[in-house]
Amino acid sequence: MLKNRCALVTGATQGIGRAIADRLARAGAAVVLHGIEPLEAGQQIAAELSRETGTKTAYARADLADPSAAAGLAGQATSLLAPRTSS
């Protein structure tokens, strides 16, 4: 089981990446799906996976051909899965 673990899966909106994200979520990991699809489309894919597996998921859009986007992806994923605190 991967409960209390987090995963970032690149290319996770289709094909092999989507299958890997699915398996990780079904094993209990919180998963950030990465892709280049528009934000709304990616968020729908992540929400669908969350409904199917009962795990926390999020979507991060980044073009990994852009070095600054690639460098920021891990930080973006971390902030997406960080617990929200109310002020």
N, C-alpha and C positions, 0 to 999 in steps of 0.2 A: 504494500500500500504506500501511496505517496502523500497521505494526509499531512498537512502542514508543510508541504513543499510547493515551490513555485517553478513554473517552466515558461520559457519564451521559445516559441516555435516560429521560425522564419518560413515564409511561403505557406502559411497555414490556412489559407482560405480555400484551397482546392488540392486535389491529388494526394500525393504522399504526405505533404505537410499537414493537410487536414486530417488524414488518418492518424498521424503521430499525435496531433493535438487531441484527437478524440480518445486515443488509448491512454494518454497521460491524464486527461480529465476523468475518465472512467476508473483510473487507478487512484483518484482522489486529489491530484495536484490542482492547484489554481493555475490557470493557463492564460498567457497573453498570446493571442494570435497576431502574427505580423503579416502584412500584405501591402500591395500598392493600390488596392481597390479604394474607391471613395469612402470616407469615414462612415457614412450612414450604412453602406452595404456591408462593410466589415463589422460594424457594431451589430448588425442583424445576424450575421454568421456567428459571432461570439455569443449573442443572446440565445440563439437556437441551441448551441452546444451546451450552454449553462442549463437550459430547460431540460435537455435530454439527460444530462449527467448529474445535476444537482451541485455542481462545483462552481466556484467563482471564475469567471472568464472576462477578458477585456480584449479590445482590438487596438493595435498600434499601427498606424500607417507611416511607412518610411520607404523612400527609394534608396536601396542599399548601394546604388551606383554613385550616390552622393556621399562623399566621405564624412561630412558633418552630420548627415542624417544617420548614417551607420553608427557613428560614434555616440550619438544621443539615444540610440534605441534602447539600450539596457536601462538607462536612467528613466526613460519614458515608461518602460515596462514596470519598473520598480514603483514609480508614482501611481500607475494605474491599479496596482494590486495593494498599495499601502492602505491600511485601515483608515477610514474617514473618522475624523474627530469633530464633534460639534463644538462651536464656540459659544 
